[in-house]
Amino acid sequence: CDAHSWMHGRMLVFAHPYFGVSNQSGAFEITGVPVGTHTVKVRHEVFGELEQTVTVKAGAATPVSFTFPAVKAGTD
């Protein structure tokens, strides 16, 4: 809204059903991913995007961890 310049919204559209939103601790889960090698991308509204290649195996969870680089206070 025009009353709060810091408020904004985003809509992301995917051509596939494989996406998730992190919880307050940053954890997320994407289920039903086919077996094989895939690229996982994460996006943060301030820190940008990171990506990793993961290999999904049948019947096993595939952990992935992302760490955004530190940003100096007062920079955007």
C-alpha positions as CSV (number, residue, x, y, z in Angstrom):
1,C,0.0,0.0,0.0
2,D,1.1,3.6,-0.4
3,A,0.9,4.2,3.4
4,H,3.7,1.8,4.2
5,S,6.7,2.0,1.8
6,W,8.4,-0.9,3.5
7,M,5.5,-3.3,2.7
8,H,5.5,-5.3,-0.5
9,G,4.4,-8.5,-2.0
10,R,5.6,-11.0,-4.5
11,M,4.0,-13.7,-6.7
12,L,6.1,-16.4,-8.1
13,V,4.7,-18.7,-10.8
14,F,6.3,-22.1,-11.5
15,A,5.9,-24.5,-14.4
16,H,6.2,-27.4,-12.0
17,P,4.9,-28.4,-8.5
18,Y,8.3,-28.6,-6.8
19,F,8.6,-25.6,-4.5
20,G,8.4,-24.7,-0.8
21,V,8.4,-21.8,1.6
22,S,10.7,-21.8,4.5
23,N,9.4,-21.7,8.1
24,Q,10.6,-19.2,10.7
25,S,13.8,-21.3,11.3
26,G,14.5,-21.4,7.6
27,A,13.7,-25.1,7.1
28,F,11.7,-26.2,4.1
29,E,10.6,-29.5,2.5
30,I,9.8,-30.3,-1.1
31,T,8.0,-33.7,-1.6
32,G,7.4,-35.9,-4.6
33,V,10.6,-34.9,-6.4
34,P,11.5,-37.5,-9.1
35,V,14.7,-39.5,-8.7
36,G,17.6,-37.9,-10.5
37,T,19.8,-34.9,-10.4
38,H,18.2,-31.5,-10.0
39,T,19.1,-27.9,-9.4
40,V,17.6,-26.3,-6.2
41,K,17.3,-22.6,-6.1
42,V,16.5,-20.4,-3.1
43,R,15.6,-16.8,-3.1
44,H,15.7,-14.2,-0.3
45,E,14.2,-10.7,-0.9
46,V,17.3,-9.0,0.4
47,F,20.1,-11.4,-0.1
48,G,19.3,-12.6,-3.6
49,E,19.4,-16.2,-5.0
50,L,21.6,-19.2,-4.3
51,E,21.5,-22.6,-6.1
52,Q,22.9,-26.1,-5.6
53,T,22.8,-29.3,-7.6
54,V,21.4,-32.3,-5.6
55,T,20.9,-36.0,-6.5
56,V,17.6,-37.5,-5.3
57,K,17.6,-41.2,-4.6
58,A,14.5,-43.4,-4.3
59,G,13.1,-43.7,-0.8
60,A,15.6,-41.4,0.8
61,A,15.5,-37.8,2.0
62,T,18.0,-35.5,0.4
63,P,19.2,-32.8,2.8
64,V,20.4,-29.5,1.3
65,S,21.6,-26.5,3.2
66,F,22.0,-22.9,2.0
67,T,23.9,-20.1,3.8
68,F,23.7,-16.5,2.5
69,P,26.8,-14.4,2.8
70,A,26.8,-11.8,5.6
71,V,25.9,-8.3,4.6
72,K,27.2,-5.1,6.3
73,A,24.6,-3.3,8.4
74,G,23.1,-0.4,6.5
75,T,23.7,-1.8,3.0
76,D,21.0,-3.1,0.6
